Each structure stands twice: as C-alpha cells, then as structure tokens.
Amino acid sequence: MSGYHTKADKMTPQQYLEAVVRGELNDPVISFLLRCGRTPVKVVPNYIEDEESRNYTVLMEWKNPFIQQG
C-alpha cells in the first residue's frame, strides 16, 4: 500500500483499498496487481516496517487460469 501515506489522515487502510479497487485512487503497487488479475483478500496490519504504507499491506490472490476451479 505504498501510496497510503498520502491519504492516511483521511481514510482507513480498508477505505483506501476500496477506493483503489473502484479506480478512484491509484496505488503504484495495488493498481498494477489489479491489472494483472490479482484479487484483494484483506488488509494486513503490521506486515512490514514501512512509513509509506504505514506498516499495512494487502493480501492479494491470484487464481491460476490453467487450473480448473471446482
């Protein structure tokens, strides 16, 4: 969530993620992963010590298109 620090005083990490998913905000990493077919699962606090993300990350899922989902 490398762009979260620019909005941290206005929204929660979950709100930030939802705005990025809706296309209202652009996050350098999350927006790229969404375009690559990743799906956000949940916000994870205290994942890594990082000022820009305020120590948050997003767990992203990639469903392998070569494996049939059953």
N, CA, C and O atoms as a DFTB+ gen file, in Angstrom:
280 C
 N C O
     1  1       0.845      -1.176       0.000
     2  2       0.000       0.000       0.000
     3  2       0.893       1.242       0.000
     4  3       0.776       2.114       0.862
     5  1       1.773       1.297      -0.975
     6  2       2.806       2.328      -0.959
     7  2       2.279       3.752      -1.082
     8  3       2.998       4.693      -0.745
     9  1       1.069       3.938      -1.546
    10  2       0.504       5.278      -1.639
    11  2      -0.362       5.661      -0.456
    12  3      -0.877       6.778      -0.404
    13  1      -0.531       4.756       0.494
    14  2      -1.454       5.007       1.601
    15  2      -1.068       6.233       2.421
    16  3      -1.951       6.932       2.918
    17  1       0.209       6.512       2.575
    18  2       0.635       7.639       3.408
    19  2       0.047       8.971       2.934
    20  3      -0.074       9.904       3.728
    21  1      -0.318       9.071       1.661
    22  2      -0.881      10.321       1.146
    23  2      -2.341      10.510       1.552
    24  3      -2.875      11.614       1.449
    25  1      -2.983       9.449       2.009
    26  2      -4.407       9.506       2.378
    27  2      -4.676       9.036       3.801
    28  3      -5.829       8.999       4.229
    29  1      -3.635       8.678       4.533
    30  2      -3.805       8.067       5.856
    31  2      -4.538       8.967       6.845
    32  3      -5.195       8.473       7.760
    33  1      -4.431      10.289       6.669
    34  2      -5.122      11.188       7.596
    35  2      -6.595      11.373       7.237
    36  3      -7.345      12.000       7.985
    37  1      -7.011      10.822       6.081
    38  2      -8.392      10.996       5.619
    39  2      -9.203       9.704       5.566
    40  3     -10.433       9.741       5.550
    41  1      -8.510       8.551       5.539
    42  2      -9.241       7.293       5.405
    43  2      -8.488       6.140       6.054
    44  3      -7.272       6.189       6.240
    45  1      -9.243       5.111       6.389
    46  2      -8.645       3.905       6.955
    47  2      -7.955       3.120       5.833
    48  3      -8.204       3.382       4.656
    49  1      -7.102       2.174       6.182
    50  2      -6.486       1.340       5.147
    51  2      -7.528       0.601       4.297
    52  3      -7.349       0.457       3.087
    53  1      -8.601       0.138       4.916
    54  2      -9.653      -0.563       4.181
    55  2     -10.354       0.378       3.198
    56  3     -10.625      -0.002       2.059
    57  1     -10.643       1.592       3.635
    58  2     -11.265       2.573       2.748
    59  2     -10.339       2.912       1.579
    60  3     -10.790       3.069       0.444
    61  1      -9.048       3.021       1.866
    62  2      -8.064       3.299       0.819
    63  2      -8.076       2.172      -0.215
    64  3      -8.134       2.427      -1.418
    65  1      -8.022       0.938       0.255
    66  2      -8.042      -0.210      -0.650
    67  2      -9.299      -0.201      -1.503
    68  3      -9.224      -0.404      -2.715
    69  1     -10.448       0.030      -0.893
    70  2     -11.711       0.047      -1.632
    71  2     -11.718       1.140      -2.698
    72  3     -12.234       0.927      -3.795
    73  1     -11.152       2.306      -2.390
    74  2     -11.081       3.395      -3.363
    75  2     -10.154       3.032      -4.521
    76  3     -10.426       3.390      -5.667
    77  1      -9.073       2.332      -4.233
    78  2      -8.161       1.888      -5.298
    79  2      -8.863       0.856      -6.179
    80  3      -8.768       0.921      -7.404
    81  1      -9.555      -0.080      -5.572
    82  2     -10.270      -1.118      -6.334
    83  2     -11.339      -0.482      -7.230
    84  3     -11.535      -0.920      -8.363
    85  1     -12.022       0.536      -6.734
    86  2     -13.043       1.224      -7.537
    87  2     -12.442       2.113      -8.622
    88  3     -13.162       2.602      -9.493
    89  1     -11.139       2.324      -8.576
    90  2     -10.472       3.165      -9.562
    91  2     -10.485       4.638      -9.225
    92  3     -10.121       5.465     -10.061
    93  1     -10.899       4.984      -8.011
    94  2     -10.939       6.379      -7.581
    95  2      -9.552       6.886      -7.197
    96  3      -9.269       8.079      -7.310
    97  1      -8.698       5.988      -6.746
    98  2      -7.311       6.308      -6.395
    99  2      -6.396       5.363      -7.146
   100  3      -6.800       4.274      -7.553
   101  1      -5.161       5.794      -7.323
   102  2      -4.152       4.943      -7.935
   103  2      -3.056       4.665      -6.922
   104  3      -2.451       5.591      -6.383
   105  1      -2.806       3.414      -6.669
   106  2      -1.695       2.999      -5.820
   107  2      -0.686       2.313      -6.732
   108  3      -1.058       1.410      -7.481
   109  1       0.589       2.721      -6.688
   110  2       1.570       2.166      -7.614
   111  2       1.639       0.638      -7.634
   112  3       1.854       0.045      -8.691
   113  1       1.463       0.013      -6.508
   114  2       1.580      -1.449      -6.443
   115  2       0.216      -2.121      -6.605
   116  3       0.059      -3.008      -7.444
   117  1      -0.756      -1.712      -5.820
   118  2      -2.066      -2.367      -5.852
   119  2      -2.723      -2.229      -7.221
   120  3      -3.266      -3.202      -7.743
   121  1      -2.683      -1.045      -7.804
   122  2      -3.304      -0.833      -9.117
   123  2      -2.665      -1.734     -10.167
   124  3      -3.360      -2.299     -11.012
   125  1      -1.353      -1.867     -10.114
   126  2      -0.648      -2.756     -11.043
   127  2      -1.094      -4.203     -10.860
   128  3      -1.381      -4.898     -11.834
   129  1      -1.151      -4.653      -9.608
   130  2      -1.542      -6.038      -9.344
   131  2      -2.987      -6.306      -9.759
   132  3      -3.301      -7.399     -10.229
   133  1      -3.859      -5.331      -9.591
   134  2      -5.245      -5.489     -10.045
   135  2      -5.289      -5.675     -11.561
   136  3      -6.034      -6.516     -12.064
   137  1      -4.494      -4.892     -12.284
   138  2      -4.448      -5.030     -13.741
   139  2      -3.886      -6.383     -14.170
   140  3      -4.179      -6.867     -15.263
   141  1      -3.088      -6.981     -13.312
   142  2      -2.508      -8.301     -13.607
   143  2      -3.433      -9.448     -13.198
   144  3      -3.069     -10.617     -13.325
   145  1      -4.616      -9.117     -12.713
   146  2      -5.583     -10.152     -12.374
   147  2      -5.593     -10.599     -10.930
   148  3      -6.248     -11.585     -10.591
   149  1      -4.877      -9.889     -10.073
   150  2      -4.906     -10.235      -8.649
   151  2      -6.191      -9.715      -8.027
   152  3      -6.768      -8.732      -8.494
   153  1      -6.632     -10.384      -6.971
   154  2      -7.834     -10.001      -6.239
   155  2      -7.455      -9.726      -4.787
   156  3      -6.817     -10.567      -4.154
   157  1      -7.831      -8.574      -4.249
   158  2      -7.518      -8.311      -2.843
   159  2      -8.348      -9.204      -1.926
   160  3      -9.547      -9.395      -2.133
   161  1      -7.688      -9.739      -0.920
   162  2      -8.349     -10.612       0.053
   163  2      -8.624      -9.847       1.346
   164  3      -9.750      -9.833       1.843
   165  1      -7.575      -9.208       1.887
   166  2      -7.755      -8.428       3.107
   167  2      -6.548      -7.537       3.356
   168  3      -5.460      -7.766       2.828
   169  1      -6.770      -6.517       4.174
   170  2      -5.700      -5.635       4.621
   171  2      -5.020      -6.307       5.802
   172  3      -5.685      -6.830       6.696
   173  1      -3.693      -6.291       5.803
   174  2      -2.921      -6.912       6.877
   175  2      -2.120      -5.825       7.595
   176  3      -1.257      -5.194       6.984
   177  1      -2.393      -5.596       8.892
   178  2      -1.640      -4.587       9.642
   179  2      -0.292      -5.132      10.114
   180  3      -0.115      -6.341      10.269
   181  1       0.639      -4.233      10.336
   182  2       1.956      -4.579      10.899
   183  2       2.673      -5.658      10.108
   184  3       3.336      -6.521      10.684
   185  1       2.544      -5.611       8.799
   186  2       3.180      -6.617       7.946
   187  2       4.670      -6.357       7.807
   188  3       5.482      -7.279       7.886
   189  1       5.019      -5.109       7.602
   190  2       6.413      -4.739       7.396
   191  2       6.597      -3.310       7.900
   192  3       5.678      -2.495       7.822
   193  1       7.767      -3.016       8.407
   194  2       8.035      -1.662       8.870
   195  2       8.292      -0.775       7.649
   196  3       9.346      -0.848       7.016
   197  1       7.300       0.063       7.336
   198  2       7.366       0.882       6.133
   199  2       6.536       2.135       6.337
   200  3       5.325       2.051       6.545
   201  1       7.166       3.283       6.281
   202  2       6.484       4.543       6.546
   203  2       5.419       4.860       5.496
   204  3       4.339       5.335       5.846
   205  1       5.702       4.606       4.224
   206  2       4.745       4.952       3.171
   207  2       3.435       4.188       3.299
   208  3       2.363       4.750       3.073
   209  1       3.513       2.928       3.656
   210  2       2.299       2.115       3.781
   211  2       1.719       2.152       5.188
   212  3       0.685       1.544       5.463
   213  1       2.392       2.869       6.065
   214  2       2.001       2.896       7.488
   215  2       1.953       1.485       8.069
   216  3       1.145       1.182       8.946
   217  1       2.832       0.640       7.562
   218  2       3.011      -0.757       8.008
   219  2       1.875      -1.692       7.593
   220  3       1.762      -2.797       8.124
   221  1       1.041      -1.268       6.658
   222  2      -0.033      -2.117       6.154
   223  2       0.360      -2.726       4.810
   224  3       1.190      -2.185       4.079
   225  1      -0.252      -3.852       4.510
   226  2      -0.159      -4.437       3.184
   227  2      -1.514      -5.017       2.826
   228  3      -2.428      -5.055       3.650
   229  1      -1.630      -5.464       1.597
   230  2      -2.856      -6.119       1.160
   231  2      -2.500      -7.523       0.708
   232  3      -1.631      -7.711      -0.144
   233  1      -3.167      -8.496       1.277
   234  2      -3.023      -9.872       0.826
   235  2      -3.787      -9.993      -0.485
   236  3      -4.990      -9.739      -0.540
   237  1      -3.072     -10.386      -1.544
   238  2      -3.671     -10.490      -2.875
   239  2      -3.670     -11.948      -3.313
   240  3      -2.735     -12.695      -3.023
   241  1      -4.719     -12.339      -4.008
   242  2      -4.862     -13.713      -4.505
   243  2      -4.757     -13.711      -6.028
   244  3      -5.296     -12.834      -6.703
   245  1      -4.068     -14.691      -6.541
   246  2      -4.010     -14.898      -7.977
   247  2      -4.522     -16.297      -8.250
   248  3      -3.936     -17.281      -7.798
   249  1      -5.616     -16.383      -8.990
   250  2      -6.168     -17.690      -9.348
   251  2      -5.537     -18.124     -10.653
   252  3      -5.647     -17.440     -11.670
   253  1      -4.883     -19.258     -10.614
   254  2      -4.194     -19.790     -11.778
   255  2      -5.208     -20.132     -12.865
   256  3      -6.062     -20.994     -12.658
   257  1      -5.129     -19.471     -14.021
   258  2      -6.105     -19.727     -15.078
   259  2      -5.925     -21.093     -15.744
   260  3      -6.784     -21.533     -16.508
   261  1      -4.815     -21.756     -15.452
   262  2      -4.535     -23.056     -16.063
   263  2      -5.047     -24.225     -15.213
   264  3      -4.947     -25.385     -15.613
   265  1      -5.588     -23.911     -14.058
   266  2      -6.156     -24.944     -13.182
   267  2      -7.661     -24.718     -13.107
   268  3      -8.114     -23.629     -12.755
   269  1      -8.421     -25.734     -13.435
   270  2      -9.878     -25.608     -13.405
   271  2     -10.342     -25.557     -11.960
   272  3     -10.020     -26.430     -11.154
   273  1     -11.108     -24.514     -11.651
   274  2     -11.644     -24.350     -10.293
   275  2     -12.869     -25.255     -10.165
   276  3     -13.711     -25.293     -11.062
   277  1     -12.968     -25.977      -9.059
   278  2     -14.067     -26.903      -8.913
   279  2     -14.845     -26.634      -7.749
   280  3     -15.820     -27.336      -7.483
